[in-house]
Amino acid sequence: MRGLYFLIGLGLMLLGVYFLGQNIFFTTYASPWWRGIAADLSVLSLCIGVFTLVFLPGDAKLFGWLAVGFGIVCVFASSRAILNSTSLWQFFVSLGVMGCGYKMMTTRRSLF
């Protein structure tokens, strides 16, 4: 039963991220040659960084954070981030869902 609570918590966390991520768009420009390379580098370094943070032991976590930081810098160097407005209600619901999901994942108990 505890594993089920972990999976429900993970699902709630992903649902909260989805609610917040609906209003963020990344667009790239096709004109300069650097933009395409930086966009590829950003995707690769973010994937490597997240993989390192999740699966490798504690010694390699610094490399993971550096890769994530480099990926974020490449995103802003290669593209444009468009942040659409978010209603207060949508923000509240997404943070509530993520908070409940995190609590269920860490305690592996029902909140009610």
Backbone bond lengths (Angstrom), bond angles and torsions (degrees), N, CA, C in turn:
res aa  C-N    CA-C-N  psi(-1)  N-CA   C-N-CA  omega(-1)  CA-C   N-CA-C  phi
1 M - - - 1.448 - - 1.529 111.26 -
2 R 1.354 116.02 -31.67 1.453 119.51 -179.62 1.527 111.81 -66.61
3 G 1.333 116.13 -34.77 1.457 120.11 177.05 1.519 111.88 -65.95
4 L 1.327 116.05 -33.19 1.459 119.95 177.72 1.530 110.57 -66.54
5 Y 1.337 116.64 -40.66 1.464 119.45 177.50 1.524 111.07 -64.12
6 F 1.342 116.49 -36.43 1.468 119.41 176.75 1.523 110.46 -62.96
7 L 1.321 118.00 -44.59 1.468 121.36 -179.41 1.526 111.74 -66.65
8 I 1.335 117.04 -38.96 1.464 119.98 176.46 1.520 109.99 -64.49
9 G 1.339 117.45 -41.80 1.460 121.45 177.65 1.519 112.03 -62.52
10 L 1.318 116.61 -41.39 1.465 120.37 177.25 1.523 110.65 -63.53
11 G 1.320 116.34 -41.56 1.464 119.78 177.58 1.522 112.12 -63.08
12 L 1.329 116.75 -40.16 1.463 119.95 177.88 1.526 111.27 -66.07
13 M 1.321 116.78 -39.07 1.465 119.65 176.88 1.530 110.75 -61.48
14 L 1.302 116.95 -45.86 1.465 120.41 179.63 1.523 111.60 -65.06
15 L 1.321 116.82 -36.35 1.459 120.31 177.52 1.528 111.11 -65.37
16 G 1.325 117.72 -40.30 1.464 121.02 177.02 1.518 112.37 -64.87
17 V 1.325 117.17 -40.87 1.464 120.63 176.49 1.521 110.38 -64.65
18 Y 1.318 117.17 -37.71 1.453 121.11 177.61 1.530 111.13 -62.94
19 F 1.334 116.75 -43.95 1.463 120.05 178.47 1.520 111.57 -59.89
20 L 1.325 117.44 -42.94 1.464 119.83 179.38 1.528 111.81 -72.90
21 G 1.322 116.52 -36.37 1.455 120.48 -175.95 1.510 115.11 -76.28
22 Q 1.315 118.56 -7.43 1.461 120.38 179.58 1.520 112.15 -65.15
23 N 1.310 118.72 -25.23 1.456 121.88 -174.04 1.521 113.09 -105.59
24 I 1.321 118.04 15.84 1.459 121.80 177.62 1.522 107.99 -117.42
25 F 1.322 115.93 124.31 1.460 121.76 179.67 1.515 108.90 -124.39
26 F 1.329 116.72 139.74 1.448 122.48 174.51 1.519 107.88 -115.22
27 T 1.319 115.96 123.84 1.459 120.54 178.28 1.517 108.58 -119.80
28 T 1.309 116.81 149.19 1.457 120.99 179.24 1.519 109.09 -116.39
29 Y 1.292 114.26 153.27 1.459 121.39 174.47 1.520 107.80 -97.62
30 A 1.312 117.32 141.43 1.463 120.45 -176.90 1.523 112.89 -98.71
31 S 1.320 119.09 -2.14 1.451 119.58 -173.02 1.526 114.98 -74.99
32 P 1.319 122.45 -59.85 1.469 119.29 -178.32 1.523 112.11 -77.82
33 W 1.322 116.24 151.30 1.460 120.20 -178.68 1.522 110.95 -70.54
34 W 1.333 118.79 -27.38 1.467 121.91 -177.96 1.525 111.27 -67.10
35 R 1.316 117.32 -31.06 1.470 120.39 -174.70 1.523 111.58 -62.30
36 G 1.315 117.94 -41.46 1.459 120.13 -179.48 1.510 112.73 -67.71
37 I 1.328 116.24 -40.25 1.463 119.96 178.98 1.518 110.59 -66.80
38 A 1.335 117.62 -42.79 1.458 120.47 -179.80 1.526 111.74 -66.78
39 A 1.312 117.45 -33.83 1.462 120.01 176.93 1.525 110.27 -66.16
40 D 1.324 117.58 -42.39 1.458 120.48 176.77 1.518 111.55 -64.70
41 L 1.334 116.09 -42.41 1.463 120.22 178.43 1.524 111.63 -63.00
42 S 1.316 116.92 -37.70 1.461 119.08 -179.12 1.523 111.01 -65.87
43 V 1.319 117.64 -42.63 1.460 120.19 179.38 1.527 110.56 -66.03
44 L 1.319 117.16 -44.97 1.462 120.13 -179.51 1.522 112.15 -64.52
45 S 1.329 117.31 -45.73 1.458 118.75 -177.21 1.527 111.61 -70.01
46 L 1.333 118.63 -34.29 1.460 119.76 175.61 1.522 110.95 -65.84
47 C 1.324 117.46 -40.88 1.467 120.20 177.96 1.527 111.05 -64.73
48 I 1.325 116.85 -44.21 1.468 120.62 178.76 1.524 110.60 -64.01
49 G 1.329 116.98 -41.83 1.455 120.26 -179.76 1.513 113.16 -64.36
50 V 1.327 116.71 -44.19 1.466 119.78 179.63 1.529 110.15 -67.17
51 F 1.318 117.67 -40.98 1.463 121.07 177.29 1.528 110.63 -60.63
52 T 1.328 116.52 -43.08 1.461 120.71 179.92 1.519 111.25 -64.93
53 L 1.322 117.35 -43.30 1.466 120.52 -178.86 1.522 112.38 -66.30
54 V 1.318 116.92 -33.69 1.457 119.70 -175.09 1.525 112.43 -86.45
55 F 1.323 118.12 -42.72 1.456 119.95 -168.24 1.519 115.79 -105.36
56 L 1.318 120.04 -23.44 1.460 120.09 -175.55 1.527 110.82 -92.16
57 P 1.328 117.55 160.33 1.467 120.28 -177.63 1.527 112.54 -69.31
58 G 1.331 115.06 175.79 1.454 121.85 -172.37 1.516 115.77 -59.36
59 D 1.340 118.30 -26.93 1.465 120.40 -179.05 1.524 111.81 -65.12
60 A 1.308 117.05 -33.41 1.458 122.13 -174.73 1.525 113.06 -89.71
61 K 1.307 118.11 0.48 1.467 120.67 -177.14 1.530 111.44 -64.91
62 L 1.330 118.01 -33.72 1.468 120.72 177.99 1.524 110.18 -61.75
63 F 1.322 117.44 -42.41 1.459 120.67 176.77 1.527 110.83 -62.06
64 G 1.319 116.90 -38.48 1.456 120.68 177.97 1.514 112.08 -63.03
65 W 1.329 117.19 -44.39 1.468 120.32 178.88 1.526 111.64 -66.44
66 L 1.334 116.94 -36.07 1.469 119.67 176.36 1.530 110.70 -65.41
67 A 1.322 116.69 -40.82 1.468 120.01 178.90 1.529 111.00 -65.77
68 V 1.330 117.37 -39.98 1.462 119.95 177.71 1.535 110.08 -65.32
69 G 1.326 117.18 -43.44 1.466 120.50 177.80 1.516 112.22 -61.31
70 F 1.334 117.19 -42.44 1.459 120.96 178.01 1.528 110.61 -64.50
71 G 1.332 116.84 -38.68 1.456 120.10 177.44 1.512 112.51 -63.72
72 I 1.328 117.00 -39.44 1.465 120.57 178.57 1.523 110.34 -66.60
73 V 1.320 117.46 -41.00 1.466 120.35 177.44 1.527 110.25 -63.06
74 C 1.313 117.29 -41.10 1.467 120.60 179.20 1.525 111.74 -66.91
75 V 1.338 117.51 -33.52 1.465 119.54 177.06 1.516 110.16 -61.36
76 F 1.324 116.66 -44.90 1.462 119.15 -178.80 1.526 112.01 -76.27
77 A 1.325 118.15 -24.10 1.457 120.41 176.89 1.525 111.82 -77.74
78 S 1.324 116.52 -29.02 1.456 118.84 -173.53 1.512 113.99 -103.61
79 S 1.279 117.43 -14.83 1.453 117.30 -171.47 1.508 111.04 -144.19
80 R 1.274 112.91 -170.79 1.454 121.08 179.21 1.517 107.34 -126.92
81 A 1.310 116.54 127.81 1.459 120.90 177.65 1.523 108.13 -96.49
82 I 1.316 116.16 123.55 1.458 121.44 179.62 1.521 107.36 -107.96
83 L 1.312 116.13 118.52 1.458 121.39 179.03 1.523 108.35 -106.60
84 N 1.305 116.46 107.06 1.457 120.56 176.24 1.519 109.54 -77.88
85 S 1.304 115.22 159.89 1.459 118.90 -178.79 1.530 110.38 -68.95
86 T 1.324 114.69 147.26 1.451 122.56 179.37 1.518 108.09 -121.66
87 S 1.308 116.91 135.62 1.457 118.99 178.51 1.526 109.73 -72.43
88 L 1.299 115.60 154.61 1.452 120.60 179.27 1.517 110.36 -62.37
89 W 1.309 117.75 -36.54 1.455 121.55 179.75 1.526 110.72 -64.97
90 Q 1.334 118.11 -44.42 1.455 121.29 179.22 1.525 110.51 -64.43
91 F 1.317 117.39 -40.26 1.461 121.54 178.12 1.530 110.27 -64.08
92 F 1.328 117.51 -43.44 1.463 122.25 179.40 1.526 111.02 -63.01
93 V 1.317 116.65 -45.91 1.464 120.35 -178.82 1.522 110.70 -64.70
94 S 1.326 117.77 -43.14 1.464 119.89 -178.28 1.523 110.99 -66.64
95 L 1.325 118.56 -41.19 1.462 119.66 177.73 1.529 111.35 -67.87
96 G 1.331 117.08 -37.33 1.458 120.04 176.84 1.512 112.47 -63.81
97 V 1.328 116.27 -43.26 1.465 120.90 179.46 1.527 110.18 -65.36
98 M 1.340 117.48 -42.44 1.464 119.67 178.47 1.524 111.01 -65.86
99 G 1.323 117.42 -39.84 1.462 120.11 178.89 1.515 112.44 -64.17
100 C 1.329 116.87 -44.61 1.468 120.45 177.68 1.530 110.68 -64.56
101 G 1.313 116.74 -40.56 1.466 119.99 178.35 1.511 112.28 -64.10
102 Y 1.320 117.15 -40.70 1.464 120.51 178.46 1.522 110.81 -65.10
103 K 1.319 116.19 -42.55 1.468 120.20 179.52 1.525 110.68 -63.45
104 M 1.328 117.06 -40.70 1.465 119.76 178.46 1.524 111.63 -68.07
105 M 1.325 117.33 -35.01 1.457 120.01 178.90 1.518 111.48 -68.73
106 T 1.319 117.81 -40.90 1.464 119.91 -175.19 1.522 112.86 -80.68
107 T 1.336 118.41 -39.10 1.465 120.08 -178.23 1.518 112.23 -91.04
108 R 1.332 117.04 -22.86 1.471 123.58 -177.80 1.527 110.98 56.40
109 R 1.330 114.43 41.50 1.460 121.75 176.08 1.509 108.54 -135.18
110 S 1.292 116.42 160.54 1.459 121.29 176.19 1.508 109.14 -75.15
111 L 1.301 116.85 147.40 1.459 120.79 -179.90 1.516 112.34 -84.70
112 F 1.325 116.96 -12.18 1.466 119.84 -175.17 1.503 112.02 -112.37
